[in-house]
Amino acid sequence: MSSLSRAPGPRAFVIGHPIAHSRSPLIHRHWLDVHGIAGSYEKIAVAPDDLDAFIGGLREAGFVGGNVTVPHKGRVLELADAVDEAADAIGAANTLWFDDGDLVAGNTDAIGFLASLDDEAPGWDGGGASAVVLGAGGAARAVVHGLLERGFEVAVANRTFLRAAELAEEHEGEVWAYSWDELPTLLRAADVLVNTTVLGMAGQAPLALDLSPCKRGALVADVVYTPLDTPLLAGARSRGLRAVGGLGMLLHQAVPGFERWFGVRPEVTPELRALVEADVRGR
Ligand SMILES: NC(=O)c1ccc[n+]([C@@H]2O[C@H](COP(=O)([O-])OP(=O)(O)OC[C@H]3O[C@@H](n4cnc5c(N)ncnc54)[C@H](OP(=O)(O)O)[C@@H]3O)[C@@H](O)[C@H]2O)c1
């Protein structure tokens, strides 16, 4: 991009491959407008073979940082000068920024997950300490990291047991792996249940799970946000359980990046939520 075509002010980005689906520009451009900041947030498709050169050229291009999505979340850990504690534990980064000239790779998904529950189910972590996480992929690793931070013991059940076992092995004594068949027993003891699989997402099979063993007062969260209301959440609400969808996690994970790049801590407001909800519904 020629320097003549650059927007004035700090430049941030989201990179991925593909990247067309990303809703991050909607969020960050909204905050740039709200705060009257003359900066930019650019959506850039970067193929895997071009990632090293893109990251190597960030300073010269005048970027202050940005977001990273699939398939680059692991490789950027090796390209950055430093890795924050969450990205190190989760094994993936979603946010890049400069600290005193060093490129830092961080992960804000656990922060986003916790903030969404704090916001939408206040006191959710006060009553118990037992969580069940469905799935053992990237989102699961962030959710488990967040739950451990809040003092939960975590049971992970995954279609591929080996991946759950690997996650449990990394957190010996705090995380245990189970097979899907053991869910009815696990749910009886769970204060919090989180779906981090793709099941229930538009275009995927629904998550077929009998919630009848769940404790009264249990919280059910789904990181899926397309659709906004998944069958799992509807099922939880119909049983009188608290239910929190994945959109809040998406919105809240964006806060730390924006603050680092543009120097203002933005808020997740009803206005922002309505904007992104409309975009998800319009898909
Ligand atoms: N709200 C947010 O901010 C946020 C953030 C990140 C991700 N997400 C959402 O989280 C979901 C997972 O993303 P991810 O990055 O963790 O993906 P991922 O790393 O590819 O993991 C996918 C998970 O889904 C499981 N799975 C896939 N197909 C399945 C099936 N047919 N039956 C049972 N389990 C199945 C996988 O199990 P196996 O190990 O057996 O393959 C794995 O546990 C997506 O819907 C994504 O949009 C939301």
The ligand as an SDF file (V2000), in Angstrom:
LIG
                    3D

 48 52  0  0  0  0  0  0  0  0999 V2000
  -17.0460  -16.1210   20.9520 N   0  0  0  0  0  0  0  0  0  0  0  0
  -15.7900  -15.9830   20.6010 C   0  0  0  0  0  0  0  0  0  0  0  0
  -15.1560  -14.9450   20.7730 O   0  0  0  0  0  0  0  0  0  0  0  0
  -15.0920  -17.1630   20.0000 C   0  0  0  0  0  0  0  0  0  0  0  0
  -13.6920  -17.2290   20.0040 C   0  0  0  0  0  0  0  0  0  0  0  0
  -13.0710  -18.3500   19.4340 C   0  0  0  0  0  0  0  0  0  0  0  0
  -13.8370  -19.3510   18.8610 C   0  0  0  0  0  0  0  0  0  0  0  0
  -15.1930  -19.2400   18.8810 N   0  0  0  0  0  0  0  0  0  0  0  0
  -16.0290  -20.3100   18.3150 C   0  0  0  0  0  0  0  0  0  0  0  0
  -15.6600  -21.5240   18.9610 O   0  0  0  0  0  0  0  0  0  0  0  0
  -15.8920  -22.6270   18.0880 C   0  0  0  0  0  0  0  0  0  0  0  0
  -14.6450  -23.4980   18.0650 C   0  0  0  0  0  0  0  0  0  0  0  0
  -13.5580  -22.7690   17.5480 O   0  0  0  0  0  0  0  0  0  0  0  0
  -12.0440  -23.3010   17.7240 P   0  0  0  0  0  0  0  0  0  0  0  0
  -11.1650  -22.2340   17.2260 O   0  0  0  0  0  0  0  0  0  0  0  0
  -11.8170  -23.8640   19.0730 O   0  0  0  0  0  0  0  0  0  0  0  0
  -12.0320  -24.5150   16.6590 O   0  0  0  0  0  0  0  0  0  0  0  0
  -11.0610  -25.7760   16.6690 P   0  0  0  0  0  0  0  0  0  0  0  0
   -9.7720  -25.4760   17.3100 O   0  0  0  0  0  0  0  0  0  0  0  0
  -11.0780  -26.2880   15.2720 O   0  0  0  0  0  0  0  0  0  0  0  0
  -11.8350  -26.8490   17.6100 O   0  0  0  0  0  0  0  0  0  0  0  0
  -13.0590  -27.3780   17.2010 C   0  0  0  0  0  0  0  0  0  0  0  0
  -13.6640  -28.2020   18.3300 C   0  0  0  0  0  0  0  0  0  0  0  0
  -14.9560  -28.6510   17.8880 O   0  0  0  0  0  0  0  0  0  0  0  0
  -14.9920  -30.0950   17.9640 C   0  0  0  0  0  0  0  0  0  0  0  0
  -15.8180  -30.6330   16.8870 N   0  0  0  0  0  0  0  0  0  0  0  0
  -15.7610  -30.3170   15.5750 C   0  0  0  0  0  0  0  0  0  0  0  0
  -16.6930  -31.0020   14.8880 N   0  0  0  0  0  0  0  0  0  0  0  0
  -17.3310  -31.8000   15.7990 C   0  0  0  0  0  0  0  0  0  0  0  0
  -18.3740  -32.7630   15.7240 C   0  0  0  0  0  0  0  0  0  0  0  0
  -18.9700  -33.0460   14.5490 N   0  0  0  0  0  0  0  0  0  0  0  0
  -18.7760  -33.3730   16.8660 N   0  0  0  0  0  0  0  0  0  0  0  0
  -18.1910  -33.0900   18.0510 C   0  0  0  0  0  0  0  0  0  0  0  0
  -17.1860  -32.1960   18.1940 N   0  0  0  0  0  0  0  0  0  0  0  0
  -16.7630  -31.5580   17.0800 C   0  0  0  0  0  0  0  0  0  0  0  0
  -13.5530  -30.5140   17.8030 C   0  0  0  0  0  0  0  0  0  0  0  0
  -13.4000  -31.8190   18.2980 O   0  0  0  0  0  0  0  0  0  0  0  0
  -12.2050  -32.7670   17.7630 P   0  0  0  0  0  0  0  0  0  0  0  0
  -11.0010  -32.4020   18.5790 O   0  0  0  0  0  0  0  0  0  0  0  0
  -12.7050  -34.1340   18.0010 O   0  0  0  0  0  0  0  0  0  0  0  0
  -12.0320  -32.4480   16.2830 O   0  0  0  0  0  0  0  0  0  0  0  0
  -12.8560  -29.4500   18.6720 C   0  0  0  0  0  0  0  0  0  0  0  0
  -13.0020  -29.7440   20.0360 O   0  0  0  0  0  0  0  0  0  0  0  0
  -16.2740  -22.0060   16.7420 C   0  0  0  0  0  0  0  0  0  0  0  0
  -17.6830  -22.0270   16.6390 O   0  0  0  0  0  0  0  0  0  0  0  0
  -15.7850  -20.5850   16.8450 C   0  0  0  0  0  0  0  0  0  0  0  0
  -16.5400  -19.6770   16.0530 O   0  0  0  0  0  0  0  0  0  0  0  0
  -15.8280  -18.1810   19.4360 C   0  0  0  0  0  0  0  0  0  0  0  0
  1  2  1  0
  2  3  2  0
  2  4  1  0
  4  5  1  0
  4 48  2  0
  5  6  2  0
  6  7  1  0
  7  8  2  0
  8  9  1  0
  8 48  1  0
  9 10  1  0
  9 46  1  0
 10 11  1  0
 11 12  1  0
 11 44  1  0
 12 13  1  0
 13 14  1  0
 14 15  2  0
 14 16  1  0
 14 17  1  0
 17 18  1  0
 18 19  2  0
 18 20  1  0
 18 21  1  0
 21 22  1  0
 22 23  1  0
 23 24  1  0
 23 42  1  0
 24 25  1  0
 25 26  1  0
 25 36  1  0
 26 27  1  0
 26 35  1  0
 27 28  2  0
 28 29  1  0
 29 30  1  0
 29 35  2  0
 30 31  1  0
 30 32  2  0
 32 33  1  0
 33 34  2  0
 34 35  1  0
 36 37  1  0
 36 42  1  0
 37 38  1  0
 38 39  2  0
 38 40  1  0
 38 41  1  0
 42 43  1  0
 44 45  1  0
 44 46  1  0
 46 47  1  0
M  CHG  2   8   1  16  -1
M  END
$$$$
